[in-house]
């Protein structure tokens, strides 16, 4: 009996309830993830006052969570290909939510940093598995849009952090921002009900009945009783070495560089934008509203970028976003009137947080199913190195007391580097597509 091609069935499926449940569940998880990531930038001015932190000390404290994110991405990304993505998502979400909640009770910078590292482990591991799971089930014709729509929850989380900060900080102090993590932790069982396990993982493990039950929700063809099969290209081992095989080396390295530069900009702005604006004379409320605009731009930019990518291709859209984001960040140092300043921050959010979301979609598209979480995990891990450098760079720049324009100019340079790196990725992607076309013809 001829087997059912799982990849084709998913690629050609119509958008339905299963897709909607996955998008909503993963978006909710990433809202909490984004909240946890951006919370430090929100509470930073209060922490510096209470603990008498210098700018370099504050930048180093931010790096505890970022070291955790790098470790979590490298650990849980490949693990998702081995034990299942839903299991990894559950572990990661529980870890970072519990650690964030406990941070509301600490009284010393050291304990604060230790718990931020633990939260970072969970945050770093959740993203690659959530993206891989969404990408795996999304129909091919709208894959970039759905991944970007799901991942926009990350930017929404940043908006929630900034919005809650405006209301909670003056009334209840910075501790209340962390104690709020108890709410999503209690709702985790309800959120997970909408998530299926990776169908590719189930097929590779020989669990045909479980995989068939999921695929019946996409197409009646899955109920035929024929064995479910994955394409040979997706049958490789989930190892780091696979990321450099089949003409992937240039693409892998260029994506790592893009992630490094993009997350450097995301975390430099996310950690220091409120403090930079306070140094320029704006109130705490106004400074946090700038962070709100940054994340709103990231959400809007990701959704719009996903739609554009389905039409023009991800690499072209990513290059344009990086160039536009770098330009707007450089212009933030000018004494613009308030409406123009908000517009520049909005576009900068699209060119940083929004582009980060599109990069995850690019990596998910680049790698085959069996190594997708591994590829996403390692790209995210390399990006976390940039995330570590970003806040530390911001602290050093602030300590140097440079003019405001030079601070933002320094933050914009990685965007220009990323334009060139995306060009190299396009070359590698064409090579890979040519190889695949030749293999099919043979």
VMD Tcl script that draws the C-alpha trace (Angstrom):
set ca {
  {0.00 0.00 0.00}
  {1.37 3.39 -0.99}
  {2.26 5.65 1.95}
  {0.78 9.07 2.68}
  {3.30 11.89 2.24}
  {2.94 13.83 5.52}
  {4.80 16.86 4.18}
  {2.54 17.17 1.15}
  {-0.60 16.71 3.22}
  {0.40 19.54 5.57}
  {1.65 21.81 2.77}
  {-1.63 21.53 0.85}
  {-4.00 21.65 3.83}
  {-6.60 24.38 4.24}
  {-6.46 26.65 7.28}
  {-8.70 25.15 9.95}
  {-9.40 24.74 13.65}
  {-6.18 22.82 14.35}
  {-4.09 25.64 12.88}
  {-6.04 28.22 14.85}
  {-5.55 26.33 18.13}
  {-1.81 26.06 17.53}
  {-1.46 29.75 16.63}
  {-3.47 30.91 19.65}
  {-1.77 28.57 22.14}
  {1.77 29.39 20.96}
  {0.99 33.11 20.79}
  {-0.24 33.04 24.40}
  {2.94 31.24 25.48}
  {5.08 33.80 23.68}
  {3.16 36.73 25.19}
  {4.34 35.50 28.58}
  {7.81 34.87 27.16}
  {7.99 38.41 25.76}
  {6.73 39.84 29.05}
  {9.51 38.01 30.89}
  {12.15 39.25 28.44}
  {11.16 42.93 28.46}
  {10.37 43.15 32.16}
  {13.99 44.00 33.00}
  {13.98 47.14 30.87}
  {10.75 48.23 32.59}
  {12.02 47.79 36.16}
  {15.62 48.86 35.48}
  {15.25 52.52 36.54}
  {13.75 51.41 39.90}
  {16.42 48.74 40.44}
  {19.21 51.23 39.79}
  {17.71 53.57 42.38}
  {17.04 50.92 45.05}
  {20.31 48.97 44.74}
  {22.50 51.93 43.75}
  {23.66 50.23 40.55}
  {26.01 51.90 38.09}
  {25.22 51.62 34.37}
  {27.87 48.88 33.74}
  {26.60 46.95 36.79}
  {23.03 47.16 35.51}
  {24.16 45.95 32.08}
  {25.95 42.99 33.64}
  {22.89 42.11 35.73}
  {20.80 42.01 32.56}
  {23.21 39.47 31.11}
  {22.29 36.81 33.69}
  {18.97 36.18 31.92}
  {20.61 36.39 28.52}
  {23.25 33.79 29.39}
  {20.33 31.62 30.49}
  {18.53 32.21 27.18}
  {21.61 31.23 25.19}
  {22.02 28.05 27.26}
  {18.31 27.26 27.04}
  {18.22 27.64 23.25}
  {21.25 25.39 22.80}
  {19.88 22.80 25.26}
  {16.15 22.69 24.59}
  {16.26 23.36 20.82}
  {17.94 20.02 19.96}
  {16.10 18.31 22.83}
  {12.78 19.16 21.17}
  {13.81 17.07 18.15}
  {14.54 14.14 20.48}
  {11.79 14.07 23.14}
  {9.04 16.04 21.40}
  {8.34 19.75 21.07}
  {5.26 19.84 23.26}
  {7.17 18.29 26.17}
  {9.97 20.84 25.80}
  {7.49 23.71 25.60}
  {5.84 22.55 28.85}
  {9.18 22.27 30.68}
  {10.42 25.64 29.45}
  {7.23 27.57 30.21}
  {7.01 26.16 33.74}
  {10.66 26.97 34.39}
  {10.64 30.61 33.37}
  {7.24 31.42 34.86}
  {8.17 29.94 38.26}
  {11.58 31.66 38.30}
  {10.01 35.00 37.34}
  {7.42 34.71 40.11}
  {10.12 33.94 42.71}
  {12.08 37.01 41.61}
  {9.41 39.14 43.22}
  {10.70 38.08 46.64}
  {14.47 38.65 46.27}
  {16.36 41.36 48.14}
  {19.86 41.18 46.62}
  {21.23 41.65 43.06}
  {22.97 38.25 43.21}
  {19.81 36.28 43.94}
  {17.97 38.37 41.39}
  {20.57 37.39 38.77}
  {20.44 33.67 39.62}
  {16.67 33.55 39.16}
  {16.91 35.59 35.97}
  {19.34 32.98 34.65}
  {16.82 30.23 35.45}
  {14.04 32.20 33.74}
  {16.32 32.72 30.76}
  {16.80 28.97 30.37}
  {13.07 28.56 29.89}
  {12.65 31.57 27.61}
  {15.53 30.49 25.39}
  {14.15 26.98 25.00}
  {10.52 27.90 24.39}
  {11.01 30.03 21.27}
  {12.66 27.51 18.90}
  {10.20 24.77 19.83}
  {7.12 26.99 19.48}
  {8.31 28.29 16.09}
  {9.20 24.79 14.87}
  {5.80 23.42 15.91}
  {3.87 26.24 14.22}
  {5.98 26.02 11.05}
  {5.50 22.25 10.88}
  {1.69 22.45 10.79}
  {1.27 25.64 8.72}
  {0.10 25.33 5.09}
  {2.92 26.23 2.70}
  {1.11 29.11 0.97}
  {0.67 31.05 4.22}
  {3.48 29.68 6.38}
  {5.43 32.92 6.87}
  {2.26 34.83 7.77}
  {1.16 32.27 10.36}
  {4.60 32.00 11.98}
  {4.88 35.79 12.14}
  {1.34 36.09 13.51}
  {2.09 33.53 16.23}
  {5.45 35.06 17.08}
  {3.93 38.55 17.31}
  {2.77 37.39 20.74}
  {6.36 38.01 21.81}
  {6.02 41.70 20.94}
  {2.61 41.81 22.63}
  {4.33 40.53 25.78}
  {6.70 43.47 25.63}
  {3.74 45.82 25.27}
  {2.03 44.21 28.26}
  {5.22 44.64 30.31}
  {5.47 48.33 29.43}
  {1.74 48.95 29.96}
  {1.65 47.19 33.33}
  {4.82 48.98 34.33}
  {3.20 52.36 33.80}
  {0.41 51.36 36.19}
  {2.08 48.97 38.68}
  {5.49 50.56 39.31}
  {4.29 53.81 40.94}
  {1.69 51.98 43.05}
  {3.18 48.64 44.09}
  {6.90 48.74 43.22}
  {8.98 46.61 40.88}
  {8.26 43.36 42.77}
  {4.64 43.35 41.56}
  {5.85 43.05 37.95}
  {7.39 39.66 38.75}
  {4.62 38.38 41.02}
  {2.20 38.75 38.10}
  {3.86 35.69 36.49}
  {1.76 33.47 38.78}
  {-1.30 34.08 36.58}
  {-0.04 32.47 33.34}
  {1.57 29.63 35.30}
  {-1.84 28.73 36.73}
  {-3.36 28.85 33.23}
  {-0.72 26.58 31.64}
  {-2.85 23.37 31.55}
  {-5.60 25.24 29.70}
  {-3.15 26.71 27.17}
  {-1.51 23.34 26.47}
  {-4.84 21.74 25.56}
  {-4.61 23.44 22.16}
  {-1.17 22.09 21.33}
  {-0.59 18.79 19.51}
  {2.75 17.01 19.53}
  {4.99 17.31 16.46}
  {3.58 14.98 13.82}
  {7.06 14.45 12.39}
  {8.31 13.38 15.82}
  {5.40 10.93 16.19}
  {5.98 9.39 12.75}
  {9.72 9.01 13.37}
  {8.95 7.28 16.69}
  {6.53 4.87 14.97}
  {3.43 6.27 16.72}
  {1.31 6.12 13.56}
  {-2.08 6.11 15.30}
  {-1.38 9.29 17.28}
  {-0.03 11.04 14.19}
  {-3.00 9.89 12.10}
  {-5.48 11.22 14.69}
  {-3.89 14.67 14.40}
  {-3.62 14.63 10.59}
  {-7.31 13.68 10.20}
  {-8.04 17.22 11.38}
  {-6.14 18.52 8.34}
  {-7.30 16.13 5.62}
  {-9.63 13.08 5.32}
  {-6.84 11.43 3.32}
  {-5.06 10.61 6.61}
  {-7.90 8.23 7.54}
  {-7.21 5.90 4.60}
  {-5.09 3.50 6.67}
  {-2.02 3.83 4.46}
  {1.25 4.27 6.40}
  {2.40 7.82 7.09}
  {5.82 8.63 5.63}
  {8.19 11.59 5.73}
  {10.27 12.65 2.77}
  {13.77 11.24 2.71}
  {15.19 14.75 3.11}
  {13.51 14.88 6.51}
  {14.85 11.58 7.79}
  {18.25 12.76 8.98}
  {19.63 12.78 12.51}
  {18.96 15.69 14.85}
  {22.60 16.74 15.28}
  {24.50 20.00 14.96}
  {26.61 18.53 12.15}
  {23.46 18.25 10.00}
  {23.22 22.05 9.98}
  {26.36 22.18 7.82}
  {25.50 19.42 5.37}
  {23.68 19.62 2.01}
  {25.03 23.09 1.07}
  {23.81 24.62 4.34}
  {27.14 25.94 5.70}
  {26.96 29.47 4.28}
  {23.27 29.79 5.14}
  {23.79 28.51 8.68}
  {26.67 30.89 9.43}
  {24.96 33.90 7.83}
  {21.77 33.25 9.83}
  {23.82 33.00 13.01}
  {25.33 36.41 12.24}
  {21.90 37.88 11.52}
  {20.56 36.53 14.82}
  {23.59 37.91 16.70}
  {23.17 41.41 15.27}
  {19.38 41.49 15.49}
  {19.18 40.36 19.11}
  {21.97 42.78 20.02}
  {19.74 45.62 18.78}
  {16.57 44.16 20.33}
  {18.05 43.79 23.81}
  {20.12 46.96 23.73}
  {16.96 48.96 23.00}
  {14.70 46.85 25.21}
  {17.03 47.20 28.20}
  {18.18 50.81 27.80}
  {15.59 52.79 25.84}
  {13.63 53.89 28.95}
  {16.83 54.86 30.81}
  {18.28 56.66 27.77}
  {15.10 58.65 27.40}
  {15.06 59.49 31.11}
  {18.64 60.73 30.75}
  {17.44 62.93 27.89}
  {14.89 64.56 30.22}
  {11.72 62.52 29.68}
  {9.62 61.31 32.65}
  {9.46 57.63 33.64}
  {5.92 57.34 32.23}
  {6.97 58.83 28.88}
  {10.06 56.63 28.77}
  {7.97 53.48 29.27}
  {5.53 54.65 26.60}
  {8.47 54.68 24.16}
  {9.06 51.02 25.03}
  {5.38 50.39 24.36}
  {5.71 52.00 20.91}
  {8.84 49.91 20.20}
  {6.99 46.65 20.86}
  {3.86 47.74 19.05}
  {6.06 48.41 16.03}
  {7.56 44.94 16.43}
  {4.13 43.30 16.44}
  {2.80 45.26 13.47}
  {6.06 44.83 11.57}
  {6.10 41.07 12.07}
  {2.51 40.55 10.88}
  {2.96 42.83 7.88}
  {6.36 41.29 7.15}
  {4.86 37.80 7.16}
  {2.27 38.81 4.58}
  {4.93 40.49 2.44}
  {7.21 37.46 2.77}
  {4.53 35.09 1.46}
  {4.38 37.30 -1.61}
  {7.97 38.45 -2.19}
  {10.02 35.91 -0.19}
  {11.47 36.13 3.31}
  {15.07 37.18 2.45}
  {14.03 40.31 0.53}
  {11.69 41.44 3.29}
  {14.29 40.74 6.00}
  {16.91 42.83 4.14}
  {14.50 45.74 3.73}
  {13.48 45.58 7.40}
  {17.07 45.56 8.62}
  {17.97 48.57 6.46}
  {14.90 50.57 7.53}
  {15.36 49.66 11.20}
  {19.03 50.69 11.20}
  {18.15 54.05 9.64}
  {15.42 54.83 12.18}
  {17.58 53.81 15.17}
  {20.33 56.14 13.96}
  {17.80 58.99 13.68}
  {16.56 58.50 17.27}
  {19.48 60.54 18.56}
  {18.21 63.69 16.86}
  {16.01 66.16 18.71}
  {12.84 65.27 16.82}
  {9.37 66.49 17.80}
  {7.32 63.97 19.80}
  {5.13 62.57 16.95}
  {8.20 62.00 14.77}
  {10.05 60.40 17.68}
  {7.21 57.94 18.26}
  {7.13 57.13 14.53}
  {10.88 56.46 14.47}
  {10.63 54.19 17.53}
  {7.66 52.38 15.98}
  {9.61 51.68 12.76}
  {12.71 50.77 14.79}
  {10.58 48.15 16.56}
  {9.52 46.71 13.21}
  {13.16 46.62 12.09}
  {14.39 44.87 15.25}
  {11.76 42.84 17.14}
  {9.70 42.41 13.95}
  {12.75 41.28 12.00}
  {13.73 38.85 14.75}
  {10.37 37.14 14.26}
  {10.94 36.94 10.49}
  {14.41 35.48 11.09}
  {12.89 32.62 13.06}
  {10.56 31.97 10.11}
  {13.57 32.06 7.74}
  {15.48 29.47 9.75}
  {12.42 27.23 10.06}
  {12.05 27.39 6.27}
  {15.74 26.67 5.67}
  {16.06 23.38 7.60}
  {14.32 20.05 7.09}
  {11.83 18.74 9.62}
  {14.11 16.38 11.56}
  {16.64 19.12 12.42}
  {14.33 22.15 12.51}
  {14.31 22.60 16.30}
  {18.06 22.00 16.34}
  {18.61 24.65 13.66}
  {16.31 27.11 15.42}
  {17.91 26.38 18.79}
  {21.45 26.98 17.58}
  {20.55 30.10 15.61}
  {18.73 31.42 18.68}
  {21.70 30.45 20.86}
  {24.12 32.39 18.67}
  {21.68 35.29 18.75}
  {21.72 35.21 22.54}
  {25.41 36.05 22.41}
  {24.33 39.30 20.75}
  {21.59 39.66 23.36}
  {24.26 39.44 26.07}
  {26.47 41.99 24.32}
  {23.60 44.47 23.74}
  {22.78 45.45 27.34}
  {26.46 45.45 28.29}
  {27.25 47.69 25.32}
  {24.44 50.02 26.36}
  {25.82 50.20 29.90}
  {29.31 51.04 28.65}
  {28.00 53.69 26.26}
  {25.96 55.31 29.03}
  {28.94 55.25 31.38}
  {31.07 56.95 28.71}
  {28.56 59.86 28.69}
  {28.62 60.13 24.91}
  {26.21 62.42 23.07}
  {22.78 60.83 22.60}
  {23.22 60.71 18.81}
  {26.36 58.58 19.07}
  {24.65 56.07 21.38}
  {21.89 55.37 18.86}
  {24.33 55.41 15.95}
  {26.29 52.61 17.65}
  {23.05 50.62 18.11}
  {22.26 50.95 14.37}
  {25.53 49.51 12.98}
  {24.56 45.83 13.53}
  {21.54 46.40 11.30}
  {23.78 47.28 8.36}
  {25.92 44.19 9.01}
  {22.75 42.10 8.94}
  {21.80 43.43 5.49}
  {25.05 41.95 4.11}
  {24.59 38.68 6.06}
  {21.07 38.25 4.68}
  {22.49 38.64 1.17}
  {24.84 35.71 1.85}
  {21.90 33.68 3.16}
  {20.06 34.30 -0.13}
  {23.04 32.88 -2.06}
  {23.10 29.75 0.13}
  {19.34 29.30 -0.17}
  {19.53 29.37 -3.96}
  {22.31 26.77 -3.88}
  {20.20 24.53 -1.66}
  {17.11 24.93 -3.86}
  {19.16 24.08 -6.96}
  {20.50 20.95 -5.26}
  {17.01 19.86 -4.20}
  {15.64 20.45 -7.72}
  {18.48 18.38 -9.20}
  {17.83 15.57 -6.71}
  {14.13 15.49 -7.61}
  {14.91 15.44 -11.34}
  {17.33 12.54 -10.82}
}
mol new
graphics top color blue
foreach p $ca { graphics top sphere $p radius 0.5 }
foreach p [lrange $ca 0 end-1] q [lrange $ca 1 end] { graphics top cylinder $p $q radius 0.2 }
display resetview
